[in-house]
Amino acid sequence: MLDTATMERYISRATNHEPVVAPWIKAGGYVIKSPDEDFLVKNGLDWDIEKRPLYYRHNGELVESEEQSLVRVDTGKELSVVTRDWHPVRNRVSFEFFRDLAREGKAELTSCGTADDDRLVWLLAKTNQSFGLFKGKDEIESYLHFSTSHRYGVGTILAWTSVRLWCMNQHRMALSKNNCDLKVNLHHRTQFDSDKVSQMVTAAMLRSQEYREQATLLSERRYTNEDLGDYFRAVFHPRGSTKMEFSPNAALAISSMVSQPGAAMGLGTWWQVWNAVTYTVDHLLGQGVGTRLMSSWFGHGQRTKKLALDLALDYASRSPRN
C-alpha cells in the first residue's frame, strides 16, 4: 500500500498537470459564452421532437398501436417508443427554464449538450455557492445540472452537483443519504411546470451546504494504510468477494491518488482518497468519453461514487484529525 512518504515523491508531478478538460466537454458539450445568445441554434440543439403513430398488421389490416414513436423532427430519427399519455419535454422549453433561472440571478449558464445518441439533452448552470478548501487553494464550484431524456421511462432530472477545478471531477450524485433530496424528477406523464421546479430548486440548493461540510470533514481526517486497503476493496470489488488482491479498477484508483491533478491538496486525507475515486470514474474508466459520462451521471459510475462517498465519510468520522 502507498504510504505518505511515497506520495510525497509525487507531489511535484501531481501539481504540474496540463489543464484538464471537463468530461462533459470532451463528450461533445458546448460552452455557453453569453446567457443572451441563442445557444440552441448556435450549437445545433434547436431541433424539435414529436410523437407519431405506430401500426401493426392484424389479419391483413393495419391497426394503430397504443404506443407511439418519439421522433426527432428534422432527421426523422426515432428516439424512443412511448405511450400516448407521455408528454415530451422539448429542448427549447427545457433550456428556456434554465435561462429564466439565470436571469433571476440564481445561476449562470455555462454549458450544454446532448448524450446517449441525442436521447438526453443537458445543461449546467453555475451557482454562487462555490467554496474552497486548504485556504482556498482547492476550489469547488457549485452547479445545477439539468437533463431531460427523450427515452421512455426516464424522467426530467434537476440535480445539484459540484466540480473540483483541479481535476474537473464531478461530485454529482455523490451526496450520500441526501442525494434524493437534491434531485428533482419530473415525469413525462405530467406537463412541464417551470414554476414548480423553480421552487424545488430553491429548496434543494439550501441543502448543498451539507456537501461543503462533508468535504471539510474529509479534508481534515487522515487515513491509515489498513483502512485504505479495506476502502478500495469495498468500493471496487464485487459484493461478497473475499479476494485480498486489488481489482484492476481498484489498482487504477490507488494510482490516481498520486497521479490525479491536485493530488497534493489534502495529502494523506480522506479528501485525497475520495477524489481519487471520482477522478478514476470520471476520466479513466469506460470504453469512451460518451459512455463514461453517462455512467458517471446515471449508471454504474454514479453508484460507485455514491458508495465511495458514503464509505469515505464513515471512515473519516472515525479517523484522527490532521
C-alpha positions in Angstrom: 0.0 0.0 0.0 1.2 3.5 -0.8 2.2 5.5 2.3 2.5 9.2 2.8 6.3 9.2 2.2 5.8 7.5 -1.1 3.1 10.0 -2.1 5.3 13.0 -1.2 7.7 11.9 -4.0 4.9 12.5 -6.5 3.9 16.0 -5.3 5.8 17.9 -7.9 4.4 15.7 -10.7 0.9 15.8 -9.3 0.9 19.6 -9.1 2.2 20.3 -12.7 -0.5 18.8 -14.9 -1.8 20.3 -18.1 -5.3 21.8 -17.8 -7.9 19.1 -17.5 -10.8 19.2 -20.0 -14.2 18.7 -18.4 -15.7 15.3 -19.2 -18.9 16.8 -20.5 -16.9 19.0 -22.9 -14.8 16.0 -24.0 -18.1 14.2 -24.8 -19.2 17.0 -27.2 -20.7 19.6 -24.9 -20.7 23.2 -25.8 -19.6 26.2 -23.7 -22.1 29.0 -23.4 -20.3 32.3 -23.7 -23.3 34.5 -23.1 -26.7 33.8 -21.5 -28.3 36.1 -24.1 -27.1 34.1 -27.1 -29.4 31.6 -28.8 -27.1 28.8 -27.8 -29.6 26.2 -29.1 -29.3 27.5 -32.6 -25.6 28.2 -32.4 -24.8 24.7 -31.2 -27.2 22.7 -33.3 -29.6 21.8 -30.5 -32.6 23.7 -31.8 -34.4 20.6 -33.0 -37.9 19.5 -32.1 -39.5 16.2 -31.2 -42.9 14.8 -31.8 -44.9 11.7 -31.3 -46.0 9.8 -34.4 -48.4 6.8 -34.6 -47.2 3.3 -34.9 -49.0 0.5 -36.7 -49.0 -3.3 -36.7 -50.6 -5.7 -39.1 -53.5 -7.9 -37.8 -55.5 -10.2 -40.1 -54.1 -8.4 -43.1 -55.1 -4.9 -41.8 -53.0 -2.1 -40.3 -54.0 -1.4 -36.8 -52.8 1.7 -34.8 -50.8 0.8 -31.8 -51.5 2.1 -28.3 -47.8 3.1 -28.3 -46.2 5.9 -30.4 -42.8 6.7 -31.8 -40.9 9.6 -30.5 -39.1 11.2 -33.4 -36.5 13.9 -33.9 -38.4 16.0 -36.4 -35.5 17.4 -38.5 -33.9 14.0 -39.2 -36.8 11.6 -38.7 -34.7 9.6 -36.3 -36.6 7.5 -33.8 -35.5 8.2 -30.2 -37.9 6.0 -28.3 -41.3 4.3 -28.2 -43.6 6.0 -25.8 -47.2 5.8 -24.5 -49.9 8.2 -25.7 -50.0 10.0 -22.3 -46.3 10.6 -22.3 -45.6 14.4 -22.6 -42.4 15.3 -24.4 -40.2 18.0 -22.8 -38.8 19.9 -25.8 -35.2 21.2 -25.8 -36.2 24.9 -26.0 -38.7 24.5 -23.2 -36.1 22.9 -21.0 -33.3 25.4 -21.8 -35.6 28.4 -21.5 -36.3 27.4 -18.0 -32.7 27.5 -17.1 -32.3 30.8 -18.9 -35.0 32.2 -16.7 -33.2 30.8 -13.7 -30.0 32.6 -14.7 -31.8 35.9 -15.3 -33.2 35.8 -11.8 -29.6 35.7 -10.6 -29.7 32.2 -9.2 -27.4 30.5 -11.7 -25.2 31.3 -14.7 -25.5 29.2 -17.8 -22.1 27.6 -18.6 -22.5 24.6 -20.9 -25.0 22.4 -22.7 -25.1 19.4 -24.9 -26.6 16.0 -25.8 -25.7 12.5 -24.8 -27.0 8.9 -25.3 -27.2 9.5 -29.1 -29.4 12.6 -28.8 -31.7 10.8 -26.3 -30.6 13.0 -23.5 -30.1 16.8 -23.5 -28.4 18.5 -20.6 -27.4 21.9 -19.3 -25.1 23.1 -16.5 -25.6 26.4 -14.6 -23.1 27.7 -12.0 -24.5 28.9 -8.7 -23.0 31.3 -6.2 -22.4 28.6 -3.6 -18.9 27.6 -4.5 -16.3 27.1 -1.8 -12.6 26.3 -1.2 -10.5 24.1 1.0 -7.0 24.4 2.2 -7.1 28.2 2.4 -8.9 28.4 -0.9 -6.2 26.6 -2.9 -8.7 23.7 -3.7 -11.7 25.3 -5.4 -15.0 23.5 -5.7 -17.7 25.1 -7.8 -21.4 24.5 -7.4 -23.7 23.8 -10.3 -27.3 22.9 -11.1 -27.4 20.0 -13.6 -30.5 19.8 -15.7 -31.2 16.9 -18.0 -34.3 15.8 -19.9 -34.5 12.4 -21.6 -36.2 11.6 -24.9 -36.2 8.0 -23.9 -39.3 6.4 -22.4 -39.1 5.6 -18.7 -36.5 8.3 -17.9 -37.7 11.5 -16.2 -36.5 15.1 -16.4 -33.9 15.4 -13.7 -32.7 18.5 -11.9 -29.8 17.9 -9.5 -27.2 19.7 -7.6 -23.6 19.0 -8.4 -20.1 20.3 -7.7 -16.9 20.4 -9.8 -13.4 20.3 -8.3 -11.4 22.7 -10.5 -8.1 20.9 -10.0 -9.2 17.8 -11.9 -12.8 18.6 -13.2 -14.2 15.7 -11.1 -17.9 15.8 -10.9 -19.4 15.3 -7.5 -22.9 15.0 -8.8 -25.0 12.1 -7.5 -22.5 11.6 -4.7 -24.3 13.3 -1.9 -24.7 10.3 0.4 -28.1 10.0 2.1 -29.3 13.4 0.9 -28.8 12.6 -2.8 -32.5 12.1 -3.5 -33.3 15.4 -1.7 -31.1 17.3 -4.1 -32.6 15.7 -7.2 -36.0 16.5 -8.8 -37.7 14.1 -11.1 -40.3 15.5 -13.5 -42.0 12.5 -15.1 -43.2 12.9 -18.7 -46.7 11.9 -17.8 -47.2 15.4 -16.3 -46.9 18.7 -18.1 -43.6 20.5 -17.5 -44.1 23.1 -14.8 -41.2 25.5 -14.6 -42.7 27.5 -11.6 -42.9 24.3 -9.5 -39.4 23.3 -10.5 -38.0 26.7 -9.6 -39.4 26.4 -6.1 -37.9 22.9 -5.7 -34.5 24.2 -6.9 -34.6 27.0 -4.3 -35.3 24.5 -1.5 -32.8 22.0 -2.9 -29.9 24.5 -3.1 -30.2 25.1 0.6 -29.0 21.6 1.1 -25.8 22.0 -0.8 -24.2 23.4 2.3 -24.2 19.8 3.6 -21.7 18.7 0.9 -19.4 21.5 1.9 -19.5 20.2 5.5 -18.8 16.7 4.2 -15.9 17.9 2.1 -14.5 19.8 5.1 -14.6 16.6 7.2 -12.8 14.5 4.5 -10.1 17.2 4.2 -9.4 17.2 8.0 -9.2 13.5 8.7 -6.2 11.2 7.9 -6.5 7.6 6.7 -4.4 4.6 7.8 -2.9 2.2 5.3 -5.1 -0.6 6.7 -8.3 1.4 6.3 -7.2 2.5 2.8 -6.9 -1.1 1.6 -10.2 -2.1 3.0 -11.8 1.0 1.5 -10.7 0.4 -2.1 -11.7 -3.3 -1.9 -15.2 -2.3 -0.6 -15.6 0.3 -3.4 -14.4 -1.7 -6.4 -14.7 -5.4 -5.5 -17.9 -7.3 -6.2 -20.2 -7.8 -3.2 -19.3 -10.9 -1.2 -15.7 -11.1 -2.7 -13.1 -12.4 -0.3 -10.1 -11.7 -2.5 -7.3 -9.7 -0.9 -5.6 -8.6 -4.0 -6.9 -5.4 -5.7 -9.1 -5.5 -8.7 -7.8 -3.6 -11.8 -10.2 -0.7 -11.2 -9.1 -0.5 -7.5 -5.5 -0.5 -8.5 -6.2 2.3 -11.0 -7.9 4.3 -8.3 -4.9 3.8 -6.0 -2.5 5.0 -8.6 -4.8 8.0 -9.1 -4.2 9.1 -5.6 -0.8 10.4 -6.6 -1.3 11.0 -10.3 -4.6 12.9 -10.3 -4.3 16.7 -10.7 -4.5 18.3 -7.3 -3.1 15.2 -5.5 -1.0 17.4 -3.2 -4.2 19.0 -1.8 -5.1 17.2 1.3 -2.2 14.7 1.1 -2.9 11.8 3.4 -6.5 12.7 4.0 -9.8 11.1 3.0 -10.3 14.0 0.7 -7.4 12.8 -1.4 -8.9 9.2 -1.4 -12.4 10.3 -2.3 -11.1 12.4 -5.2 -9.0 9.5 -6.5 -12.2 7.5 -6.9 -14.1 10.4 -8.7 -11.2 11.1 -11.0 -10.9 7.4 -11.9 -14.7 7.1 -12.6 -14.9 10.4 -14.5 -11.7 10.3 -16.5 -10.3 6.8 -16.7 -12.9 4.0 -16.7 -15.3 3.1 -19.5 -14.8 2.4 -23.2 -15.1 6.0 -24.3 -15.9 9.6 -23.2 -19.6 9.3 -24.0 -20.3 6.0 -22.2 -18.1 7.2 -19.3 -20.1 10.4 -19.0 -23.5 8.6 -19.0 -22.2 6.1 -16.4 -20.9 8.9 -14.2 -24.2 10.7 -14.3 -26.7 7.9 -14.3 -25.2 4.4 -14.3 -22.6 2.3 -12.6 -20.2 5.2 -12.2 -22.8 7.1 -10.3 -23.4 4.3 -7.9 -19.7 3.7 -7.4 -19.2 7.4 -6.5 -22.1 7.3 -4.1 -20.8 4.2 -2.3 -17.3 5.8 -2.3 -18.5 8.9 -0.6 -20.6 7.1 2.0 -17.6 4.9 2.9 -15.2 7.8 3.0 -17.4 9.7 5.3 -17.8 6.7 7.6 -14.0 6.1 7.8 -13.3 9.8 8.2 -15.7 10.1 11.1 -13.5 7.5 12.9 -10.1 8.8 11.8 -7.7 11.2 13.5 -7.6 14.8 12.6 -4.6 16.4 10.7 
